[in-house]
């Protein structure tokens, strides 16, 4: 879980990165038909998806905080969300 000192943007970026890794691993396991290993990461994936969705919802509710992070961090947030969407689509 994110540390209490992380900003909502940092948290969203970190969770998105972890979710991308998990989804890419799941996709590779699907290609190799390793169903037992897919089942083993299902709980982690579910938790990461839940956390990611909470982060996105919080970001939408706290737009003032996100606007204060600056354009570089905002670009990172947008790239992280886009990466999750891309990997999820391929999954």
Steps between C-alpha positions, in 0.01 A plus 500: 500500500612858447676684779308778677744765370436430131289745306192366321693534173797301632269233634312471172825475302640231733183291504466528122857374454436200725174424319672515160762248618229269630291524181804440279589194709145372470503552123824304468354220711187495283711468187683207659170352630629487858160503665621402847743793509228735375280389786787566743524868402124560483473640853790739443347617173160551663653707779706709259198568278296601805776727627556652156129577461496662846801710406335613177179587684694689767694687232176606335359615835819686595560691179645799686777283642578350160508841337756611757753229407614671184501401137785248518335292773161534333654366180633202702152437639346512154769270359453252787125486449542465123748214552254315724227546240729374222620194690148421624370514143767256384434274800 
